[in-house]
């Protein structure tokens, strides 16, 4: 505790996970800690009114668990003793992304399969093991005590009696979550408006708990995630299920604006059947419901920039969702709260919380959420109807890097390790994209994309009872960058699709040279009536186009057919479009059909000839 000055008392407003972890960060530095919680708390791990998201799937990543265990030693062991599961990522998890199933390479990261109520209960019990910590239940803050220079406590209302009291404290931490009234409270003290950024993809949840048909099946599928594709230009339809305590699955279906999941029994299953792979819907139909279906729509990313305030009072910090709220889809909330709590404890250890110290601590706590904020907001802005600031050039670069990483990670162990370092918030992006990772990204996927559920995955039964991935009239699973889940059969056909996938990835990077490398040395390319001959000319002309009319463009498309013409030649037919900057959908005006002739050279499929034309539904008579 070198340089620190012990405080007499602290008020933590909010008794959710973030508030409990903020209190844990204070244990060594404050004599008396009071957590103020508006709910009456249950004796065990139960969903409570003040945490409606407790009925939905949550992610507790390895970095977050380790941070919690640093603050409250023994927590991880207590979670497992209470029935939580450790799920190695991606070794034991099944992820179906834009490029099929991720291969289950060995990794060092994990997530904890547990419900939100269980995680909160275990953390609360560990915190209350410290005699100088108490929780004031059934009470809520209605304002702050102090002025624009210093906060010295909070106004508290007891919800059962309506009684009000002023409670003084050396430090007040607002951890009241998404509904925080701190901006209003600070305004009442004479401080300027708190700047904020909101990114909202319009995501809505529908969740329930189900019991697997048998214990063995539950353990074979501890985590399944069927992801959307933000490049599609269509609303996302997403599904996730995780084995939690008591051997049950927590199942969450989610959709962005225009594709919200219904909350009735029939609609819930029907929605699951429209996901990009039928595995989840099949498992849901074989399982026993254990809870009602619950909805949740307050999912916007919301960042209040307390770190940018020129004037801010001492004695007051904002923490957790009260400062930075994430779309829950990405499973980052609890993990970032834990990392922020460790950061707060480090700041308390650095020195006394004087005027400079409070500013430093607030900035550090918000900075601890920077990576998660960038990942969630960058991704959400890509969905149609998303509300938020226009993507900057830097944001577009990050999106392209993310796309390339996901493409490669599906079929490359180095990229897979890097991806999960990022997703679990274990490693900053500058360290994720090291020389080894960059080499993997430049090389691209090592294997063809995998769209059928592989029977060789550890612990999985033969995949014989499920239909092929299907779509219905409410959701067309268009494929992008040359991939398709509808192509089945021989390995060579999948290798052909992988070649088109490499070309699509190069276009995503607006990299003319990488795109040219997919063609043979003497290839021909007829696009929109223009003829290009040879790999070098194709690479040069496309590079020029990427700096001109195709700047900011992307390609989308369905592989309609792949035919093998012997052992070393193939033809692929694709329907899609080049979407220029600002375009989001395939229309009758921009749709094209194309024919690709590929040959196998030195064990690798390359494009020998390409030709496209406008897509027409019928020939005029």
C-alpha positions in Angstrom: 0.0 0.0 0.0 2.9 2.3 -0.7 1.8 5.9 -1.0 -1.8 5.2 -0.2 -3.9 7.0 2.3 -6.6 4.9 4.1 -10.2 6.3 3.8 -12.6 6.2 6.7 -15.8 5.3 4.8 -17.1 4.6 1.3 -20.6 4.2 -0.2 -21.0 2.0 -3.2 -24.3 2.6 -4.9 -25.6 -0.6 -6.5 -25.2 -4.2 -5.3 -24.9 -6.0 -8.6 -21.7 -7.7 -9.7 -20.0 -4.3 -10.6 -20.9 -2.8 -7.2 -19.7 -5.9 -5.4 -16.4 -5.9 -7.3 -15.9 -2.1 -6.8 -16.4 -2.7 -3.0 -13.9 -5.6 -3.2 -11.3 -3.2 -4.7 -11.7 -1.0 -1.6 -11.2 -3.7 1.1 -7.6 -2.8 1.9 -8.0 1.0 1.7 -11.3 1.9 3.4 -12.3 1.3 7.1 -16.1 0.9 6.5 -17.7 0.0 3.2 -21.5 0.2 2.7 -23.1 -1.2 -0.5 -26.5 0.3 -1.1 -28.8 -2.0 -3.0 -32.4 -1.2 -4.0 -33.6 -4.9 -3.9 -34.1 -7.2 -1.0 -31.4 -9.8 -1.7 -32.3 -13.5 -1.9 -30.5 -16.0 0.3 -29.3 -18.1 -2.7 -28.6 -17.7 -6.4 -32.0 -16.4 -7.6 -33.0 -13.9 -10.3 -34.0 -10.6 -8.8 -36.1 -7.8 -10.1 -33.2 -5.3 -10.3 -31.2 -7.5 -12.6 -33.6 -8.5 -15.4 -30.6 -9.5 -17.6 -30.0 -12.3 -15.0 -32.5 -14.5 -17.0 -30.2 -14.4 -20.0 -26.9 -16.0 -21.1 -23.8 -14.4 -19.6 -20.1 -14.8 -20.4 -17.5 -14.9 -17.6 -14.2 -15.0 -19.4 -11.0 -16.3 -18.0 -9.4 -12.9 -17.6 -12.4 -11.7 -15.6 -12.5 -14.8 -13.4 -8.8 -14.4 -12.7 -9.3 -10.8 -11.8 -12.2 -11.7 -9.4 -10.0 -14.3 -7.8 -7.3 -11.7 -7.3 -9.8 -9.4 -5.5 -11.6 -12.2 -3.6 -9.3 -15.2 -3.4 -11.1 -18.6 -3.6 -14.0 -17.3 -5.7 -13.3 -19.5 -8.7 -13.1 -22.6 -6.5 -16.4 -21.6 -4.9 -18.1 -21.2 -8.3 -17.0 -24.7 -9.4 -18.1 -26.1 -6.0 -21.6 -24.5 -6.6 -22.0 -26.3 -9.9 -20.3 -23.9 -12.5 -18.4 -25.5 -15.4 -15.1 -24.6 -16.9 -15.3 -24.6 -20.7 -12.0 -24.5 -22.6 -12.0 -22.1 -25.5 -12.2 -23.1 -28.3 -11.4 -26.8 -27.4 -14.8 -27.6 -25.8 -16.9 -24.9 -27.5 -18.7 -25.0 -30.8 -18.6 -21.6 -32.7 -20.4 -21.3 -36.0 -19.3 -18.0 -37.6 -19.5 -16.4 -41.1 -17.0 -19.0 -42.2 -18.5 -22.2 -40.8 -17.5 -24.1 -37.6 -14.3 -23.0 -35.9 -11.9 -25.8 -35.6 -11.3 -26.8 -31.9 -7.6 -26.0 -31.5 -6.1 -26.3 -28.1 -6.1 -23.0 -26.2 -5.2 -21.5 -22.9 -8.4 -19.5 -22.4 -11.8 -20.5 -20.9 -15.2 -19.3 -20.0 -17.2 -20.2 -16.9 -20.6 -21.8 -17.5 -22.8 -20.3 -14.7 -25.9 -18.2 -14.5 -25.7 -14.5 -13.6 -27.5 -15.1 -10.3 -25.0 -17.8 -9.3 -22.0 -15.6 -10.1 -23.4 -12.7 -8.2 -24.3 -14.9 -5.2 -20.8 -16.4 -4.9 -19.1 -12.9 -5.2 -21.5 -11.4 -2.7 -20.9 -14.2 -0.2 -17.1 -13.8 -0.6 -17.3 -10.0 -0.1 -19.4 -10.3 3.0 -16.7 -12.4 4.5 -14.9 -9.2 5.3 -16.3 -7.7 8.6 -16.0 -4.1 7.6 -18.3 -4.5 4.5 -22.1 -4.4 4.8 -25.0 -4.3 2.4 -27.9 -1.9 3.0 -30.8 -3.7 1.3 -34.0 -2.1 0.1 -32.5 1.3 -0.2 -31.5 3.5 -3.2 -29.6 6.7 -3.8 -31.7 9.8 -4.8 -28.9 12.3 -5.1 -25.4 13.3 -4.0 -24.3 15.5 -1.0 -21.7 18.1 -1.7 -20.9 20.7 -4.4 -19.1 21.0 -7.7 -15.8 20.6 -5.9 -16.4 17.7 -3.6 -19.0 14.9 -3.0 -19.3 14.0 0.6 -22.1 11.5 0.6 -25.4 10.5 -0.8 -29.1 11.0 -0.2 -30.6 7.6 0.6 -34.3 6.6 0.5 -35.5 3.4 2.2 -38.0 1.8 -0.3 -40.0 -0.1 2.3 -40.8 2.9 4.5 -40.1 5.9 2.3 -37.7 7.2 5.0 -34.9 9.4 3.7 -31.5 10.0 5.2 -28.2 11.7 4.3 -25.3 9.4 4.6 -21.8 10.9 4.6 -18.8 9.2 3.1 -15.2 9.9 2.1 -15.8 8.2 -1.2 -19.0 7.5 -3.2 -18.9 5.1 -6.1 -21.9 5.0 -8.5 -22.3 1.4 -9.7 -26.1 1.6 -10.3 -25.8 0.2 -13.9 -27.5 1.2 -17.1 -30.1 3.4 -15.3 -27.5 5.5 -13.6 -28.7 9.0 -12.7 -25.1 10.3 -12.1 -25.3 12.8 -14.9 -28.4 14.3 -13.4 -26.9 14.3 -9.9 -23.8 16.1 -11.1 -25.9 18.7 -13.0 -27.7 19.4 -9.7 -24.4 20.2 -8.1 -23.7 22.7 -10.8 -21.4 20.6 -13.1 -21.7 20.6 -16.9 -23.4 17.9 -18.9 -21.5 14.6 -19.2 -20.7 13.9 -22.8 -21.9 10.5 -24.1 -21.7 8.2 -27.1 -24.4 5.7 -27.9 -24.2 2.8 -30.4 -27.4 0.8 -30.7 -28.0 -2.2 -33.1 -31.5 -2.6 -31.7 -30.7 -6.1 -30.3 -33.5 -8.0 -28.5 -33.1 -11.2 -26.5 -35.4 -14.1 -25.7 -34.0 -16.7 -23.2 -35.0 -19.6 -21.2 -33.5 -22.5 -19.1 -33.9 -26.0 -20.5 -32.9 -29.4 -19.4 -31.0 -31.6 -21.9 -32.5 -34.9 -22.9 -29.8 -36.6 -20.8 -26.7 -35.7 -18.7 -24.3 -37.0 -21.3 -25.7 -34.8 -24.1 -25.5 -31.7 -21.9 -21.8 -32.3 -21.2 -21.1 -33.0 -24.9 -22.4 -29.5 -25.7 -21.2 -27.2 -22.9 -21.2 -24.1 -25.2 -22.6 -23.5 -28.6 -22.6 -20.1 -30.4 -24.3 -19.5 -33.8 -23.1 -16.1 -34.8 -24.5 -13.5 -37.3 -22.6 -12.0 -40.2 -22.5 -8.1 -40.0 -21.2 -8.0 -43.6 -24.4 -9.5 -44.9 -26.4 -6.2 -44.9 -29.2 -8.1 -43.2 -30.4 -8.2 -39.6 -28.5 -10.6 -37.4 -30.1 -13.8 -36.0 -28.0 -15.2 -33.3 -28.2 -18.2 -30.9 -26.2 -19.3 -27.9 -26.5 -22.0 -25.3 -24.3 -22.8 -22.3 -24.3 -25.6 -19.7 -24.8 -23.9 -16.3 -25.3 -25.2 -12.8 -27.7 -28.0 -12.1 -26.9 -29.6 -15.5 -29.2 -27.2 -17.4 -28.7 -25.2 -20.5 -29.2 -21.5 -20.6 -30.5 -20.7 -24.1 -30.6 -17.2 -25.6 -31.9 -16.2 -29.1 -31.1 -12.7 -30.2 -31.7 -10.5 -33.2 -31.0 -7.0 -34.3 -33.6 -4.5 -35.6 -35.9 -6.3 -38.0 -35.3 -9.8 -36.6 -36.3 -9.8 -33.0 -37.1 -13.2 -31.5 -40.7 -13.9 -30.3 -41.5 -14.8 -26.7 -44.1 -17.5 -27.3 -43.4 -21.2 -27.3 -44.0 -21.9 -31.0 -42.3 -18.7 -32.1 -39.2 -19.4 -30.0 -38.6 -22.8 -31.6 -39.5 -21.5 -35.1 -36.9 -18.6 -34.6 -34.3 -21.1 -33.6 -34.9 -23.1 -36.8 -34.0 -20.0 -38.8 -30.5 -19.8 -37.4 -27.6 -20.4 -39.7 -27.2 -24.0 -38.5 -29.9 -26.4 -37.2 -27.9 -27.8 -34.2 -29.5 -25.6 -31.6 -33.1 -26.0 -32.7 -32.7 -29.7 -32.7 -31.3 -29.7 -29.2 -34.0 -27.3 -28.0 -36.8 -29.5 -29.4 -35.4 -32.6 -27.6 -35.1 -30.8 -24.2 -37.4 -30.0 -21.4 -38.3 -26.3 -20.6 -37.4 -25.3 -17.1 -38.4 -21.7 -17.1 -40.7 -19.3 -19.0 -39.3 -17.4 -22.0 -38.0 -13.9 -20.9 -37.3 -11.0 -23.2 -34.8 -8.1 -22.9 -34.3 -5.1 -25.2 -32.2 -2.5 -23.3 -29.0 -3.6 -25.1 -27.4 -0.4 -26.5 -23.7 0.3 -26.0 -23.6 3.6 -24.0 -20.5 5.3 -22.9 -20.6 8.3 -20.6 -17.3 10.2 -20.9 -16.6 11.1 -17.3 -12.9 11.0 -18.2 -13.4 14.0 -20.6 -15.0 16.3 -18.0 -12.8 19.4 -17.4 -14.4 19.9 -14.0 -15.3 17.0 -11.7 -15.7 16.7 -8.0 -13.4 14.7 -5.7 -14.9 12.0 -3.6 -16.9 10.5 -6.5 -16.2 7.8 -9.1 -18.5 6.2 -11.6 -18.0 2.5 -12.2 -19.2 -0.5 -14.4 -22.3 -0.1 -16.5 -23.0 3.3 -15.0 -20.0 4.5 -17.0 -19.7 2.2 -20.0 -22.5 -0.2 -21.0 -22.0 -2.9 -23.6 -24.3 -4.9 -25.8 -24.7 -8.0 -23.6 -24.3 -10.2 -26.8 -20.5 -10.0 -26.5 -20.4 -11.3 -22.9 -18.0 -8.6 -21.7 -19.9 -6.8 -18.9 -18.9 -8.9 -15.8 -15.3 -9.4 -17.2 -14.8 -5.7 -17.8 -16.2 -4.9 -14.3 -13.6 -7.2 -12.8 -10.8 -5.8 -14.8 -11.9 -2.3 -13.9 -12.0 -3.2 -10.2 -8.4 -4.5 -10.3 -7.5 -1.2 -12.0 -9.2 0.8 -9.3 -7.3 -1.1 -6.6 -4.1 -0.4 -8.4 -4.9 3.3 -8.5 -5.7 3.3 -4.8 -2.3 1.8 -4.1 -0.5 4.4 -6.2 -1.2 7.3 -4.0 -3.8 9.4 -2.1 -7.1 10.2 -3.9 -6.6 14.0 -3.9 -8.0 16.1 -6.8 -5.4 14.7 -9.2 -5.8 11.2 -7.9 -9.6 11.1 -8.4 -9.2 12.2 -12.0 -6.5 9.7 -12.6 -8.6 6.9 -11.1 -11.7 7.7 -13.1 -9.7 7.9 -16.3 -8.0 4.6 -15.6 -11.3 2.8 -14.8 -12.8 3.9 -18.0 -9.7 3.2 -20.0 -9.9 -0.4 -18.7 -13.0 -0.8 -20.8 -11.6 0.7 -24.0 -10.9 -2.7 -25.8 -14.3 -4.1 -25.0 -16.0 -0.8 -26.1 -14.1 -0.8 -29.4 -15.0 -4.4 -30.1 -18.7 -4.1 -29.3 -19.4 -0.7 -30.8 -17.4 -1.4 -34.0 -19.3 -4.6 -34.6 -22.7 -3.2 -33.8 -22.4 -0.3 -36.2 -22.2 -2.7 -39.1 -25.7 -4.0 -38.8 -28.5 -2.4 -40.8 -30.5 0.2 -38.8 -27.8 0.6 -36.2 -27.7 4.0 -34.6 -24.4 5.7 -33.7 -21.6 7.9 -35.0 -20.5 7.4 -38.6 -17.6 4.9 -38.8 -14.2 6.7 -38.9 -11.3 5.6 -41.1 -9.7 4.0 -38.0 -12.9 2.1 -37.2 -13.1 0.8 -40.8 -9.5 -0.5 -40.6 -10.3 -2.2 -37.3 -13.4 -3.8 -38.9 -11.3 -5.2 -41.7 -8.7 -6.5 -39.4 -11.4 -8.2 -37.3 -12.9 -9.8 -40.5 -9.5 -11.1 -41.6 -8.8 -12.5 -38.1 -12.1 -14.3 -37.9 -11.7 -15.7 -41.4 -8.3 -17.1 -40.7 -9.0 -18.1 -37.1 -11.7 -20.6 -38.2 -9.0 -22.7 -39.8 -5.7 -21.7 -38.4 -4.4 -22.4 -34.8 -2.2 -19.2 -34.5 -5.1 -16.9 -35.6 -7.5 -18.9 -33.4 -5.3 -18.3 -30.3 -5.1 -14.6 -31.2 -8.8 -14.3 -31.6 -9.6 -15.8 -28.2 -7.0 -13.6 -26.6 -9.0 -10.7 -27.9 -12.4 -12.0 -27.1 -11.5 -12.9 -23.6 -10.0 -9.5 -23.1 -6.7 -11.2 -22.1 -4.4 -9.3 -24.4 -4.5 -5.7 -25.8 -4.9 -5.6 -29.6 -1.3 -4.3 -30.2 -0.1 -7.5 -28.6 -2.7 -9.7 -30.3 -1.5 -8.5 -33.7 2.1 -9.5 -33.2 4.4 -10.7 -36.0 3.4 -14.3 -35.6 -0.3 -13.4 -35.9 0.3 -11.1 -38.9 2.1 -13.9 -40.7 -0.9 -16.1 -40.2 -3.3 -13.4 -41.4 -1.3 -12.8 -44.5 -1.2 -16.6 -45.2 -4.9 -17.0 -44.7 -6.9 -20.1 -43.7 -4.9 -23.3 -43.7 -8.0 -25.5 -44.5 -11.3 -25.1 -46.4 -14.2 -23.7 -44.4 -16.1 -26.3 -42.5 -19.9 -26.1 -42.6 -21.0 -29.6 -41.6 -20.8 -30.4 -37.9 -17.6 -32.5 -37.7 -18.2 -35.9 -35.9 -14.5 -36.0 -34.9 -15.0 -33.1 -32.5 -14.2 -34.3 -29.0 -17.2 -35.8 -27.2 -19.7 -35.2 -30.0 -21.9 -38.0 -31.4 -22.2 -38.8 -35.1 -24.0 -35.9 -36.8 -26.7 -38.0 -38.6 -30.0 -36.8 -37.2 -29.9 -33.2 -38.3 -31.0 -31.7 -41.6 -28.6 -29.6 -43.6 -28.5 -25.9 -42.8 -31.7 -24.4 -44.2 -33.5 -21.1 -44.5 -37.1 -20.0 -44.8 -38.8 -17.1 -46.4 -38.2 -14.9 -43.4 -34.5 -15.1 -43.4 -32.2 -15.9 -46.3 -28.8 -17.1 -45.1 -26.9 -15.3 -47.9 -23.2 -16.2 -48.0 -20.4 -13.8 -48.3 -16.8 -13.6 -49.6 -17.4 -16.8 -51.6 -18.5 -19.1 -48.8 -21.7 -21.2 -48.7 -23.1 -23.5 -46.2 -25.1 -25.2 -48.9 -22.1 -26.7 -50.6 -21.7 -30.3 -49.3 -19.9 -33.3 -50.5 -16.4 -33.9 -51.6 -13.4 -32.2 -50.0 -12.4 -30.8 -53.3 -15.6 -28.9 -53.7 -14.9 -27.3 -50.3 -11.4 -26.5 -51.4 -12.9 -24.7 -54.4 -15.1 -22.6 -52.1 -12.0 -21.9 -50.0 -10.3 -20.4 -53.0 -13.2 -18.1 -53.6 -13.1 -17.3 -49.9 -9.5 -16.2 -50.2 -10.5 -13.9 -53.0 -13.3 -12.5 -51.0 -11.0 -11.9 -48.1 -8.6 -10.0 -50.3 -11.5 -7.8 -51.6 -12.4 -7.1 -48.0 -8.9 -5.9 -47.4 -9.1 -3.9 -50.7 -5.8 -5.6 -51.6 -5.3 -5.9 -55.3 -2.1 -7.9 -55.1 -3.6 -10.5 -52.8 -6.7 -10.7 -55.0 -4.5 -11.3 -58.1 -2.7 -14.1 -56.3 -5.9 -16.2 -56.4 -5.7 -16.2 -60.2 -3.5 -18.2 -62.5 -0.6 -16.4 -64.2 -2.5 -16.5 -67.6 -6.0 -16.0 -66.2 -8.7 -13.9 -67.9 -11.2 -11.7 -66.1 -14.3 -10.2 -67.8 -16.0 -7.9 -65.3 -18.8 -5.5 -66.3 -17.7 -5.8 -69.9 -14.0 -5.1 -69.3 -11.3 -7.7 -70.2 -8.2 -8.2 -68.1 -5.5 -10.7 -69.0 -3.0 -12.3 -66.7 -2.5 -12.2 -62.9 -0.4 -9.1 -63.0 -2.8 -7.0 -65.0 -5.7 -8.2 -62.8 -3.8 -7.3 -59.6 -2.8 -3.9 -61.0 -6.2 -2.9 -62.3 -8.1 -4.1 -59.2 -5.6 -2.2 -57.0 -6.4 0.9 -59.0 -10.1 0.3 -58.7 -9.8 -0.1 -54.9 -8.4 3.4 -54.8 -11.0 4.7 -57.1 -14.6 3.5 -57.9 -14.4 0.5 -55.6 -12.9 2.3 -52.6 -14.9 1.2 -49.5 -16.7 -1.5 -51.4 -17.3 -5.1 -50.5 -18.6 -8.2 -52.3 -21.5 -10.4 -51.2 -22.7 -13.6 -52.9 -24.2 -17.1 -52.8 -22.3 -20.0 -54.4 -25.1 -21.6 -56.3 -23.2 -24.5 -57.7 -19.8 -26.2 -57.8 -19.1 -28.8 -60.5 -15.9 -30.8 -60.7 -14.6 -31.3 -64.2 -12.1 -34.1 -63.5 -9.4 -34.0 -60.8 -8.0 -30.6 -61.5 -10.7 -28.4 -63.0 -14.0 -27.0 -61.6 -16.7 -24.5 -62.4 -18.5 -22.4 -59.8 -21.6 -20.3 -60.3 -22.2 -17.4 -58.0 -25.0 -14.9 -57.5 -24.2 -11.7 -55.6 -23.2 -8.1 -56.0 -20.4 -5.5 -55.5 -21.8 -3.2 -52.8 -20.1 0.2 -53.2 -19.6 2.5 -50.2 -22.9 3.3 -48.7 -24.8 0.4 -50.2 -26.2 -2.2 -47.8 -28.3 -4.6 -49.8 -28.4 -6.7 -53.0 -31.0 -5.2 -55.3 -32.3 -5.9 -58.8 -30.1 -3.1 -60.1 -26.8 -4.2 -58.6 -27.2 -8.0 -58.6 -24.8 -10.0 -60.8 -24.3 -13.6 -61.8 -20.8 -14.9 -62.4 -19.0 -18.0 -63.6 -15.7 -19.1 -62.2 -13.4 -21.6 -63.9 -10.8 -22.9 -61.5 -7.8 -25.2 -62.0 -5.7 -27.1 -59.4 -2.0 -26.1 -59.6 0.6 -27.5 -57.2 -2.2 -28.7 -54.9 -4.0 -25.3 -54.8 -7.1 -24.2 -56.6 -6.8 -20.9 -58.6 -9.1 -19.0 -60.9 -8.3 -19.4 -64.5 -11.3 -17.5 -66.0 -14.0 -15.2 -64.6 -17.0 -13.7 -66.3 -20.0 -11.8 -64.9 -23.2 -10.2 -66.1 -26.3 -8.5 -64.7 -28.6 -11.0 -62.9 -31.9 -11.4 -64.7 -34.7 -13.7 -63.6 -35.9 -14.7 -67.0 -35.0 -14.2 -70.7 -37.4 -12.0 -72.6 -39.4 -13.8 -75.3 
